[in-house]
Amino acid sequence: MQVETLQALDILVKQLDEKIVQLQDFIVVGNIDNFEEYKKLCGEIKGLLTARQYIKDLNKVMENSDE
């Protein structure tokens, strides 16, 4: 069970990474219409990065609990 949970967390981190890159690319190519949209996307990226870090921290705790 523990291994499957760790694998699921890894998959989730990869999905978050893909979404972050997608949003960053959207900003970089200049598809932003206004500053409000830019702020919204930056906030979304920040939230995804925060969630990603929480998952990675949880993953470490779970890996260390196996030892």
PQR file of N, CA, C, O and H, with PARSE charges and radii, in Angstrom:
ATOM      1  N   MET A   1       0.833  -1.206   0.000 -0.4000 1.5000
ATOM      2  CA  MET A   1       0.000   0.000   0.000 -0.0000 2.0000
ATOM      3  C   MET A   1       0.869   1.258   0.000  0.5500 1.7000
ATOM      4  O   MET A   1       0.599   2.213  -0.729 -0.5500 1.4000
ATOM      5  N   GLN A   2       1.909   1.244   0.823 -0.4000 1.5000
ATOM      6  CA  GLN A   2       2.775   2.419   0.939 -0.0000 2.0000
ATOM      7  C   GLN A   2       3.436   2.760  -0.396  0.5500 1.7000
ATOM      8  O   GLN A   2       3.518   3.930  -0.770 -0.5500 1.4000
ATOM      9  H   GLN A   2       2.128   0.468   1.414  0.4000 1.0000
ATOM     10  N   VAL A   3       3.908   1.735  -1.114 -0.4000 1.5000
ATOM     11  CA  VAL A   3       4.583   1.949  -2.393 -0.0000 2.0000
ATOM     12  C   VAL A   3       3.607   2.557  -3.395  0.5500 1.7000
ATOM     13  O   VAL A   3       3.965   3.472  -4.136 -0.5500 1.4000
ATOM     14  H   VAL A   3       3.841   0.785  -0.810  0.4000 1.0000
ATOM     15  N   GLU A   4       2.375   2.051  -3.420 -0.4000 1.5000
ATOM     16  CA  GLU A   4       1.380   2.584  -4.349 -0.0000 2.0000
ATOM     17  C   GLU A   4       1.058   4.045  -4.035  0.5500 1.7000
ATOM     18  O   GLU A   4       0.846   4.847  -4.944 -0.5500 1.4000
ATOM     19  H   GLU A   4       2.083   1.308  -2.818  0.4000 1.0000
ATOM     20  N   THR A   5       1.025   4.379  -2.768 -0.4000 1.5000
ATOM     21  CA  THR A   5       0.765   5.764  -2.377 -0.0000 2.0000
ATOM     22  C   THR A   5       1.906   6.666  -2.826  0.5500 1.7000
ATOM     23  O   THR A   5       1.669   7.759  -3.340 -0.5500 1.4000
ATOM     24  H   THR A   5       1.197   3.727  -2.030  0.4000 1.0000
ATOM     25  N   LEU A   6       3.137   6.218  -2.636 -0.4000 1.5000
ATOM     26  CA  LEU A   6       4.288   7.005  -3.068 -0.0000 2.0000
ATOM     27  C   LEU A   6       4.293   7.180  -4.589  0.5500 1.7000
ATOM     28  O   LEU A   6       4.630   8.251  -5.093 -0.5500 1.4000
ATOM     29  H   LEU A   6       3.329   5.330  -2.218  0.4000 1.0000
ATOM     30  N   GLN A   7       3.922   6.138  -5.306 -0.4000 1.5000
ATOM     31  CA  GLN A   7       3.838   6.236  -6.764 -0.0000 2.0000
ATOM     32  C   GLN A   7       2.748   7.218  -7.175  0.5500 1.7000
ATOM     33  O   GLN A   7       2.926   7.990  -8.118 -0.5500 1.4000
ATOM     34  H   GLN A   7       3.648   5.268  -4.897  0.4000 1.0000
ATOM     35  N   ALA A   8       1.626   7.189  -6.473 -0.4000 1.5000
ATOM     36  CA  ALA A   8       0.535   8.112  -6.772 -0.0000 2.0000
ATOM     37  C   ALA A   8       0.968   9.556  -6.525  0.5500 1.7000
ATOM     38  O   ALA A   8       0.617  10.451  -7.294 -0.5500 1.4000
ATOM     39  H   ALA A   8       1.482   6.562  -5.707  0.4000 1.0000
ATOM     40  N   LEU A   9       1.719   9.783  -5.468 -0.4000 1.5000
ATOM     41  CA  LEU A   9       2.211  11.126  -5.180 -0.0000 2.0000
ATOM     42  C   LEU A   9       3.187  11.588  -6.263  0.5500 1.7000
ATOM     43  O   LEU A   9       3.170  12.753  -6.659 -0.5500 1.4000
ATOM     44  H   LEU A   9       2.004   9.056  -4.843  0.4000 1.0000
ATOM     45  N   ASP A  10       4.028  10.686  -6.737 -0.4000 1.5000
ATOM     46  CA  ASP A  10       4.956  11.022  -7.825 -0.0000 2.0000
ATOM     47  C   ASP A  10       4.197  11.400  -9.097  0.5500 1.7000
ATOM     48  O   ASP A  10       4.571  12.345  -9.792 -0.5500 1.4000
ATOM     49  H   ASP A  10       4.041   9.739  -6.416  0.4000 1.0000
ATOM     50  N   ILE A  11       3.141  10.665  -9.395 -0.4000 1.5000
ATOM     51  CA  ILE A  11       2.327  10.967 -10.574 -0.0000 2.0000
ATOM     52  C   ILE A  11       1.684  12.340 -10.421  0.5500 1.7000
ATOM     53  O   ILE A  11       1.637  13.118 -11.373 -0.5500 1.4000
ATOM     54  H   ILE A  11       2.837   9.897  -8.830  0.4000 1.0000
ATOM     55  N   LEU A  12       1.193  12.633  -9.233 -0.4000 1.5000
ATOM     56  CA  LEU A  12       0.565  13.929  -8.981 -0.0000 2.0000
ATOM     57  C   LEU A  12       1.559  15.068  -9.148  0.5500 1.7000
ATOM     58  O   LEU A  12       1.221  16.104  -9.722 -0.5500 1.4000
ATOM     59  H   LEU A  12       1.231  12.000  -8.459  0.4000 1.0000
ATOM     60  N   VAL A  13       2.778  14.893  -8.657 -0.4000 1.5000
ATOM     61  CA  VAL A  13       3.814  15.917  -8.814 -0.0000 2.0000
ATOM     62  C   VAL A  13       4.114  16.140 -10.294  0.5500 1.7000
ATOM     63  O   VAL A  13       4.273  17.282 -10.725 -0.5500 1.4000
ATOM     64  H   VAL A  13       3.053  14.051  -8.191  0.4000 1.0000
ATOM     65  N   LYS A  14       4.191  15.073 -11.067 -0.4000 1.5000
ATOM     66  CA  LYS A  14       4.443  15.201 -12.503 -0.0000 2.0000
ATOM     67  C   LYS A  14       3.311  15.962 -13.190  0.5500 1.7000
ATOM     68  O   LYS A  14       3.563  16.783 -14.072 -0.5500 1.4000
ATOM     69  H   LYS A  14       4.061  14.145 -10.716  0.4000 1.0000
ATOM     70  N   GLN A  15       2.076  15.696 -12.796 -0.4000 1.5000
ATOM     71  CA  GLN A  15       0.936  16.404 -13.381 -0.0000 2.0000
ATOM     72  C   GLN A  15       0.982  17.890 -13.033  0.5500 1.7000
ATOM     73  O   GLN A  15       0.689  18.742 -13.873 -0.5500 1.4000
ATOM     74  H   GLN A  15       1.872  15.029 -12.079  0.4000 1.0000
ATOM     75  N   LEU A  16       1.349  18.192 -11.797 -0.4000 1.5000
ATOM     76  CA  LEU A  16       1.480  19.593 -11.397 -0.0000 2.0000
ATOM     77  C   LEU A  16       2.592  20.274 -12.186  0.5500 1.7000
ATOM     78  O   LEU A  16       2.434  21.407 -12.638 -0.5500 1.4000
ATOM     79  H   LEU A  16       1.587  17.501 -11.115  0.4000 1.0000
ATOM     80  N   ASP A  17       3.714  19.581 -12.350 -0.4000 1.5000
ATOM     81  CA  ASP A  17       4.828  20.133 -13.133 -0.0000 2.0000
ATOM     82  C   ASP A  17       4.386  20.448 -14.563  0.5500 1.7000
ATOM     83  O   ASP A  17       4.727  21.499 -15.104 -0.5500 1.4000
ATOM     84  H   ASP A  17       3.842  18.660 -11.982  0.4000 1.0000
ATOM     85  N   GLU A  18       3.634  19.542 -15.166 -0.4000 1.5000
ATOM     86  CA  GLU A  18       3.154  19.758 -16.537 -0.0000 2.0000
ATOM     87  C   GLU A  18       2.244  20.984 -16.618  0.5500 1.7000
ATOM     88  O   GLU A  18       2.354  21.779 -17.551 -0.5500 1.4000
ATOM     89  H   GLU A  18       3.357  18.688 -14.726  0.4000 1.0000
ATOM     90  N   LYS A  19       1.348  21.135 -15.647 -0.4000 1.5000
ATOM     91  CA  LYS A  19       0.436  22.281 -15.643 -0.0000 2.0000
ATOM     92  C   LYS A  19       1.208  23.576 -15.433  0.5500 1.7000
ATOM     93  O   LYS A  19       0.901  24.587 -16.066 -0.5500 1.4000
ATOM     94  H   LYS A  19       1.259  20.489 -14.889  0.4000 1.0000
ATOM     95  N   ILE A  20       2.199  23.560 -14.560 -0.4000 1.5000
ATOM     96  CA  ILE A  20       3.014  24.755 -14.306 -0.0000 2.0000
ATOM     97  C   ILE A  20       3.732  25.176 -15.582  0.5500 1.7000
ATOM     98  O   ILE A  20       3.730  26.356 -15.934 -0.5500 1.4000
ATOM     99  H   ILE A  20       2.449  22.739 -14.046  0.4000 1.0000
ATOM    100  N   VAL A  21       4.345  24.225 -16.274 -0.4000 1.5000
ATOM    101  CA  VAL A  21       5.045  24.530 -17.520 -0.0000 2.0000
ATOM    102  C   VAL A  21       4.065  25.074 -18.555  0.5500 1.7000
ATOM    103  O   VAL A  21       4.380  26.018 -19.278 -0.5500 1.4000
ATOM    104  H   VAL A  21       4.347  23.266 -15.988  0.4000 1.0000
ATOM    105  N   GLN A  22       2.892  24.484 -18.621 -0.4000 1.5000
ATOM    106  CA  GLN A  22       1.872  24.945 -19.567 -0.0000 2.0000
ATOM    107  C   GLN A  22       1.504  26.415 -19.297  0.5500 1.7000
ATOM    108  O   GLN A  22       1.420  27.214 -20.230 -0.5500 1.4000
ATOM    109  H   GLN A  22       2.636  23.716 -18.033  0.4000 1.0000
ATOM    110  N   LEU A  23       1.290  26.762 -18.048 -0.4000 1.5000
ATOM    111  CA  LEU A  23       0.941  28.143 -17.693 -0.0000 2.0000
ATOM    112  C   LEU A  23       2.113  29.091 -17.948  0.5500 1.7000
ATOM    113  O   LEU A  23       1.917  30.200 -18.445 -0.5500 1.4000
ATOM    114  H   LEU A  23       1.358  26.113 -17.290  0.4000 1.0000
ATOM    115  N   GLN A  24       3.313  28.664 -17.615 -0.4000 1.5000
ATOM    116  CA  GLN A  24       4.495  29.490 -17.862 -0.0000 2.0000
ATOM    117  C   GLN A  24       4.676  29.742 -19.354  0.5500 1.7000
ATOM    118  O   GLN A  24       4.977  30.863 -19.764 -0.5500 1.4000
ATOM    119  H   GLN A  24       3.472  27.763 -17.211  0.4000 1.0000
ATOM    120  N   ASP A  25       4.495  28.714 -20.159 -0.4000 1.5000
ATOM    121  CA  ASP A  25       4.612  28.866 -21.607 -0.0000 2.0000
ATOM    122  C   ASP A  25       3.568  29.842 -22.141  0.5500 1.7000
ATOM    123  O   ASP A  25       3.856  30.648 -23.025 -0.5500 1.4000
ATOM    124  H   ASP A  25       4.250  27.803 -19.827  0.4000 1.0000
ATOM    125  N   PHE A  26       2.361  29.763 -21.600 -0.4000 1.5000
ATOM    126  CA  PHE A  26       1.286  30.665 -22.015 -0.0000 2.0000
ATOM    127  C   PHE A  26       1.684  32.119 -21.765  0.5500 1.7000
ATOM    128  O   PHE A  26       1.429  32.996 -22.591 -0.5500 1.4000
ATOM    129  H   PHE A  26       2.127  29.108 -20.882  0.4000 1.0000
ATOM    130  N   ILE A  27       2.310  32.359 -20.617 -0.4000 1.5000
ATOM    131  CA  ILE A  27       2.751  33.711 -20.279 -0.0000 2.0000
ATOM    132  C   ILE A  27       3.901  34.142 -21.188  0.5500 1.7000
ATOM    133  O   ILE A  27       3.909  35.261 -21.702 -0.5500 1.4000
ATOM    134  H   ILE A  27       2.517  31.646 -19.946  0.4000 1.0000
ATOM    135  N   VAL A  28       4.870  33.248 -21.383 -0.4000 1.5000
ATOM    136  CA  VAL A  28       6.080  33.582 -22.136 -0.0000 2.0000
ATOM    137  C   VAL A  28       5.773  33.962 -23.584  0.5500 1.7000
ATOM    138  O   VAL A  28       6.387  34.886 -24.117 -0.5500 1.4000
ATOM    139  H   VAL A  28       4.863  32.339 -20.966  0.4000 1.0000
ATOM    140  N   VAL A  29       4.846  33.274 -24.220 -0.4000 1.5000
ATOM    141  CA  VAL A  29       4.564  33.562 -25.632 -0.0000 2.0000
ATOM    142  C   VAL A  29       3.716  34.813 -25.808  0.5500 1.7000
ATOM    143  O   VAL A  29       3.436  35.213 -26.938 -0.5500 1.4000
ATOM    144  H   VAL A  29       4.348  32.523 -23.786  0.4000 1.0000
ATOM    145  N   GLY A  30       3.307  35.431 -24.720 -0.4000 1.5000
ATOM    146  CA  GLY A  30       2.611  36.709 -24.804 -0.0000 2.0000
ATOM    147  C   GLY A  30       1.120  36.619 -25.058  0.5500 1.7000
ATOM    148  O   GLY A  30       0.536  37.511 -25.674 -0.5500 1.4000
ATOM    149  H   GLY A  30       3.534  35.106 -23.802  0.4000 1.0000
ATOM    150  N   ASN A  31       0.502  35.547 -24.587 -0.4000 1.5000
ATOM    151  CA  ASN A  31      -0.941  35.380 -24.775 -0.0000 2.0000
ATOM    152  C   ASN A  31      -1.773  36.104 -23.715  0.5500 1.7000
ATOM    153  O   ASN A  31      -2.985  35.905 -23.644 -0.5500 1.4000
ATOM    154  H   ASN A  31       0.976  34.823 -24.087  0.4000 1.0000
ATOM    155  N   ILE A  32      -1.155  36.918 -22.915 -0.4000 1.5000
ATOM    156  CA  ILE A  32      -1.853  37.616 -21.841 -0.0000 2.0000
ATOM    157  C   ILE A  32      -2.493  38.887 -22.395  0.5500 1.7000
ATOM    158  O   ILE A  32      -1.844  39.678 -23.079 -0.5500 1.4000
ATOM    159  H   ILE A  32      -0.170  37.080 -22.972  0.4000 1.0000
ATOM    160  N   ASP A  33      -3.769  39.064 -22.088 -0.4000 1.5000
ATOM    161  CA  ASP A  33      -4.497  40.235 -22.579 -0.0000 2.0000
ATOM    162  C   ASP A  33      -4.333  41.464 -21.697  0.5500 1.7000
ATOM    163  O   ASP A  33      -4.341  42.594 -22.186 -0.5500 1.4000
ATOM    164  H   ASP A  33      -4.296  38.421 -21.532  0.4000 1.0000
ATOM    165  N   ASN A  34      -4.181  41.237 -20.383 -0.4000 1.5000
ATOM    166  CA  ASN A  34      -4.083  42.383 -19.477 -0.0000 2.0000
ATOM    167  C   ASN A  34      -3.358  41.971 -18.192  0.5500 1.7000
ATOM    168  O   ASN A  34      -3.056  40.798 -17.974 -0.5500 1.4000
ATOM    169  H   ASN A  34      -4.174  40.319 -19.986  0.4000 1.0000
ATOM    170  N   PHE A  35      -3.093  42.956 -17.364 -0.4000 1.5000
ATOM    171  CA  PHE A  35      -2.343  42.722 -16.142 -0.0000 2.0000
ATOM    172  C   PHE A  35      -3.126  41.849 -15.160  0.5500 1.7000
ATOM    173  O   PHE A  35      -2.531  41.059 -14.427 -0.5500 1.4000
ATOM    174  H   PHE A  35      -3.338  43.909 -17.541  0.4000 1.0000
ATOM    175  N   GLU A  36      -4.439  41.984 -15.140 -0.4000 1.5000
ATOM    176  CA  GLU A  36      -5.263  41.169 -14.239 -0.0000 2.0000
ATOM    177  C   GLU A  36      -5.121  39.686 -14.575  0.5500 1.7000
ATOM    178  O   GLU A  36      -5.011  38.848 -13.680 -0.5500 1.4000
ATOM    179  H   GLU A  36      -4.922  42.625 -15.736  0.4000 1.0000
ATOM    180  N   GLU A  37      -5.124  39.371 -15.856 -0.4000 1.5000
ATOM    181  CA  GLU A  37      -4.954  37.982 -16.276 -0.0000 2.0000
ATOM    182  C   GLU A  37      -3.558  37.479 -15.906  0.5500 1.7000
ATOM    183  O   GLU A  37      -3.395  36.336 -15.479 -0.5500 1.4000
ATOM    184  H   GLU A  37      -5.213  40.052 -16.583  0.4000 1.0000
ATOM    185  N   TYR A  38      -2.559  38.338 -16.073 -0.4000 1.5000
ATOM    186  CA  TYR A  38      -1.179  37.992 -15.694 -0.0000 2.0000
ATOM    187  C   TYR A  38      -1.098  37.674 -14.200  0.5500 1.7000
ATOM    188  O   TYR A  38      -0.500  36.673 -13.805 -0.5500 1.4000
ATOM    189  H   TYR A  38      -2.692  39.266 -16.420  0.4000 1.0000
ATOM    190  N   LYS A  39      -1.700  38.528 -13.375 -0.4000 1.5000
ATOM    191  CA  LYS A  39      -1.682  38.304 -11.926 -0.0000 2.0000
ATOM    192  C   LYS A  39      -2.399  37.007 -11.573  0.5500 1.7000
ATOM    193  O   LYS A  39      -1.943  36.264 -10.704 -0.5500 1.4000
ATOM    194  H   LYS A  39      -2.186  39.341 -13.696  0.4000 1.0000
ATOM    195  N   LYS A  40      -3.507  36.731 -12.232 -0.4000 1.5000
ATOM    196  CA  LYS A  40      -4.266  35.506 -11.978 -0.0000 2.0000
ATOM    197  C   LYS A  40      -3.415  34.275 -12.291  0.5500 1.7000
ATOM    198  O   LYS A  40      -3.361  33.335 -11.497 -0.5500 1.4000
ATOM    199  H   LYS A  40      -3.878  37.335 -12.938  0.4000 1.0000
ATOM    200  N   LEU A  41      -2.754  34.283 -13.444 -0.4000 1.5000
ATOM    201  CA  LEU A  41      -1.923  33.145 -13.829 -0.0000 2.0000
ATOM    202  C   LEU A  41      -0.728  32.981 -12.892  0.5500 1.7000
ATOM    203  O   LEU A  41      -0.361  31.859 -12.543 -0.5500 1.4000
ATOM    204  H   LEU A  41      -2.798  35.047 -14.088  0.4000 1.0000
ATOM    205  N   CYS A  42      -0.129  34.086 -12.488 -0.4000 1.5000
ATOM    206  CA  CYS A  42       0.986  34.014 -11.537 -0.0000 2.0000
ATOM    207  C   CYS A  42       0.522  33.431 -10.208  0.5500 1.7000
ATOM    208  O   CYS A  42       1.237  32.641  -9.591 -0.5500 1.4000
ATOM    209  H   CYS A  42      -0.428  34.998 -12.772  0.4000 1.0000
ATOM    210  N   GLY A  43      -0.668  33.817  -9.768 -0.4000 1.5000
ATOM    211  CA  GLY A  43      -1.228  33.263  -8.538 -0.0000 2.0000
ATOM    212  C   GLY A  43      -1.508  31.774  -8.664  0.5500 1.7000
ATOM    213  O   GLY A  43      -1.287  31.007  -7.727 -0.5500 1.4000
ATOM    214  H   GLY A  43      -1.248  34.459 -10.269  0.4000 1.0000
ATOM    215  N   GLU A  44      -1.997  31.374  -9.832 -0.4000 1.5000
ATOM    216  CA  GLU A  44      -2.253  29.955 -10.062 -0.0000 2.0000
ATOM    217  C   GLU A  44      -0.944  29.161 -10.036  0.5500 1.7000
ATOM    218  O   GLU A  44      -0.876  28.086  -9.441 -0.5500 1.4000
ATOM    219  H   GLU A  44      -2.177  31.997 -10.593  0.4000 1.0000
ATOM    220  N   ILE A  45       0.080  29.692 -10.677 -0.4000 1.5000
ATOM    221  CA  ILE A  45       1.387  29.028 -10.669 -0.0000 2.0000
ATOM    222  C   ILE A  45       1.924  28.930  -9.241  0.5500 1.7000
ATOM    223  O   ILE A  45       2.439  27.888  -8.835 -0.5500 1.4000
ATOM    224  H   ILE A  45       0.025  30.566 -11.160  0.4000 1.0000
ATOM    225  N   LYS A  46       1.801  30.009  -8.491 -0.4000 1.5000
ATOM    226  CA  LYS A  46       2.279  29.999  -7.109 -0.0000 2.0000
ATOM    227  C   LYS A  46       1.533  28.952  -6.286  0.5500 1.7000
ATOM    228  O   LYS A  46       2.144  28.238  -5.491 -0.5500 1.4000
ATOM    229  H   LYS A  46       1.382  30.855  -8.821  0.4000 1.0000
ATOM    230  N   GLY A  47       0.229  28.856  -6.469 -0.4000 1.5000
ATOM    231  CA  GLY A  47      -0.558  27.855  -5.753 -0.0000 2.0000
ATOM    232  C   GLY A  47      -0.162  26.436  -6.122  0.5500 1.7000
ATOM    233  O   GLY A  47      -0.067  25.567  -5.255 -0.5500 1.4000
ATOM    234  H   GLY A  47      -0.268  29.436  -7.115  0.4000 1.0000
ATOM    235  N   LEU A  48       0.071  26.199  -7.409 -0.4000 1.5000
ATOM    236  CA  LEU A  48       0.490  24.875  -7.860 -0.0000 2.0000
ATOM    237  C   LEU A  48       1.867  24.520  -7.314  0.5500 1.7000
ATOM    238  O   LEU A  48       2.107  23.377  -6.925 -0.5500 1.4000
ATOM    239  H   LEU A  48      -0.006  26.905  -8.113  0.4000 1.0000
ATOM    240  N   LEU A  49       2.772  25.495  -7.284 -0.4000 1.5000
ATOM    241  CA  LEU A  49       4.101  25.254  -6.721 -0.0000 2.0000
ATOM    242  C   LEU A  49       4.030  24.950  -5.224  0.5500 1.7000
ATOM    243  O   LEU A  49       4.775  24.109  -4.719 -0.5500 1.4000
ATOM    244  H   LEU A  49       2.577  26.423  -7.600  0.4000 1.0000
ATOM    245  N   THR A  50       3.139  25.634  -4.526 -0.4000 1.5000
ATOM    246  CA  THR A  50       2.957  25.374  -3.097 -0.0000 2.0000
ATOM    247  C   THR A  50       2.416  23.972  -2.879  0.5500 1.7000
ATOM    248  O   THR A  50       2.913  23.235  -2.026 -0.5500 1.4000
ATOM    249  H   THR A  50       2.534  26.317  -4.936  0.4000 1.0000
ATOM    250  N   ALA A  51       1.397  23.601  -3.648 -0.4000 1.5000
ATOM    251  CA  ALA A  51       0.835  22.248  -3.543 -0.0000 2.0000
ATOM    252  C   ALA A  51       1.892  21.196  -3.860  0.5500 1.7000
ATOM    253  O   ALA A  51       1.972  20.166  -3.190 -0.5500 1.4000
ATOM    254  H   ALA A  51       0.994  24.199  -4.340  0.4000 1.0000
ATOM    255  N   ARG A  52       2.702  21.460  -4.884 -0.4000 1.5000
ATOM    256  CA  ARG A  52       3.767  20.549  -5.274 -0.0000 2.0000
ATOM    257  C   ARG A  52       4.752  20.353  -4.128  0.5500 1.7000
ATOM    258  O   ARG A  52       5.172  19.228  -3.855 -0.5500 1.4000
ATOM    259  H   ARG A  52       2.637  22.296  -5.428  0.4000 1.0000
ATOM    260  N   GLN A  53       5.119  21.429  -3.462 -0.4000 1.5000
ATOM    261  CA  GLN A  53       6.060  21.325  -2.346 -0.0000 2.0000
ATOM    262  C   GLN A  53       5.459  20.545  -1.180  0.5500 1.7000
ATOM    263  O   GLN A  53       6.148  19.739  -0.554 -0.5500 1.4000
ATOM    264  H   GLN A  53       4.778  22.343  -3.684  0.4000 1.0000
ATOM    265  N   TYR A  54       4.176  20.779  -0.882 -0.4000 1.5000
ATOM    266  CA  TYR A  54       3.513  20.022   0.187 -0.0000 2.0000
ATOM    267  C   TYR A  54       3.530  18.526  -0.116  0.5500 1.7000
ATOM    268  O   TYR A  54       3.768  17.711   0.775 -0.5500 1.4000
ATOM    269  H   TYR A  54       3.617  21.433  -1.390  0.4000 1.0000
ATOM    270  N   ILE A  55       3.278  18.169  -1.365 -0.4000 1.5000
ATOM    271  CA  ILE A  55       3.260  16.760  -1.762 -0.0000 2.0000
ATOM    272  C   ILE A  55       4.656  16.168  -1.645  0.5500 1.7000
ATOM    273  O   ILE A  55       4.811  15.048  -1.157 -0.5500 1.4000
ATOM    274  H   ILE A  55       3.084  18.830  -2.089  0.4000 1.0000
ATOM    275  N   LYS A  56       5.673  16.902  -2.084 -0.4000 1.5000
ATOM    276  CA  LYS A  56       7.047  16.404  -1.988 -0.0000 2.0000
ATOM    277  C   LYS A  56       7.463  16.233  -0.522  0.5500 1.7000
ATOM    278  O   LYS A  56       8.148  15.269  -0.182 -0.5500 1.4000
ATOM    279  H   LYS A  56       5.547  17.812  -2.480  0.4000 1.0000
ATOM    280  N   ASP A  57       7.053  17.159   0.339 -0.4000 1.5000
ATOM    281  CA  ASP A  57       7.352  17.039   1.763 -0.0000 2.0000
ATOM    282  C   ASP A  57       6.660  15.807   2.356  0.5500 1.7000
ATOM    283  O   ASP A  57       7.265  15.071   3.136 -0.5500 1.4000
ATOM    284  H   ASP A  57       6.496  17.942   0.063  0.4000 1.0000
ATOM    285  N   LEU A  58       5.413  15.586   1.993 -0.4000 1.5000
ATOM    286  CA  LEU A  58       4.674  14.419   2.461 -0.0000 2.0000
ATOM    287  C   LEU A  58       5.335  13.138   1.964  0.5500 1.7000
ATOM    288  O   LEU A  58       5.440  12.156   2.699 -0.5500 1.4000
ATOM    289  H   LEU A  58       4.922  16.184   1.360  0.4000 1.0000
ATOM    290  N   ASN A  59       5.772  13.159   0.727 -0.4000 1.5000
ATOM    291  CA  ASN A  59       6.443  12.009   0.148 -0.0000 2.0000
ATOM    292  C   ASN A  59       7.697  11.655   0.953  0.5500 1.7000
ATOM    293  O   ASN A  59       7.948  10.482   1.228 -0.5500 1.4000
ATOM    294  H   ASN A  59       5.686  13.957   0.130  0.4000 1.0000
ATOM    295  N   LYS A  60       8.480  12.663   1.327 -0.4000 1.5000
ATOM    296  CA  LYS A  60       9.687  12.430   2.134 -0.0000 2.0000
ATOM    297  C   LYS A  60       9.333  11.825   3.482  0.5500 1.7000
ATOM    298  O   LYS A  60       9.990  10.889   3.938 -0.5500 1.4000
ATOM    299  H   LYS A  60       8.276  13.616   1.104  0.4000 1.0000
ATOM    300  N   VAL A  61       8.293  12.357   4.125 -0.4000 1.5000
ATOM    301  CA  VAL A  61       7.885  11.841   5.434 -0.0000 2.0000
ATOM    302  C   VAL A  61       7.472  10.376   5.323  0.5500 1.7000
ATOM    303  O   VAL A  61       7.823   9.550   6.166 -0.5500 1.4000
ATOM    304  H   VAL A  61       7.759  13.117   3.755  0.4000 1.0000
ATOM    305  N   MET A  62       6.722  10.074   4.268 -0.4000 1.5000
ATOM    306  CA  MET A  62       6.261   8.700   4.080 -0.0000 2.0000
ATOM    307  C   MET A  62       7.428   7.760   3.774  0.5500 1.7000
ATOM    308  O   MET A  62       7.459   6.632   4.264 -0.5500 1.4000
ATOM    309  H   MET A  62       6.437  10.745   3.583  0.4000 1.0000
ATOM    310  N   GLU A  63       8.386   8.220   2.969 -0.4000 1.5000
ATOM    311  CA  GLU A  63       9.559   7.388   2.670 -0.0000 2.0000
ATOM    312  C   GLU A  63      10.372   7.129   3.939  0.5500 1.7000
ATOM    313  O   GLU A  63      10.851   6.016   4.152 -0.5500 1.4000
ATOM    314  H   GLU A  63       8.360   9.137   2.571  0.4000 1.0000
ATOM    315  N   ASN A  64      10.527   8.147   4.777 -0.4000 1.5000
ATOM    316  CA  ASN A  64      11.300   8.003   6.011 -0.0000 2.0000
ATOM    317  C   ASN A  64      10.581   7.141   7.041  0.5500 1.7000
ATOM    318  O   ASN A  64      11.229   6.555   7.907 -0.5500 1.4000
ATOM    319  H   ASN A  64      10.138   9.052   4.604  0.4000 1.0000
ATOM    320  N   SER A  65       9.267   7.054   6.964 -0.4000 1.5000
ATOM    321  CA  SER A  65       8.525   6.227   7.930 -0.0000 2.0000
ATOM    322  C   SER A  65       8.714   4.744   7.629  0.5500 1.7000
ATOM    323  O   SER A  65       8.435   3.896   8.477 -0.5500 1.4000
ATOM    324  H   SER A  65       8.741   7.530   6.260  0.4000 1.0000
ATOM    325  N   ASP A  66       9.188   4.430   6.422 -0.4000 1.5000
ATOM    326  CA  ASP A  66       9.467   3.036   6.072 -0.0000 2.0000
ATOM    327  C   ASP A  66      10.743   2.518   6.725  0.5500 1.7000
ATOM    328  O   ASP A  66      10.910   1.312   6.907 -0.5500 1.4000
ATOM    329  H   ASP A  66       9.415   5.119   5.733  0.4000 1.0000
ATOM    330  N   GLU A  67      11.625   3.418   7.071 -0.4000 1.5000
ATOM    331  CA  GLU A  67      12.941   3.019   7.599 -0.0000 2.0000
ATOM    332  C   GLU A  67      12.872   2.568   9.024  0.5500 1.7000
ATOM    333  O   GLU A  67      13.894   2.203   9.606 -0.5500 1.4000
ATOM    334  H   GLU A  67      11.489   4.398   6.924  0.4000 1.0000
TER
END
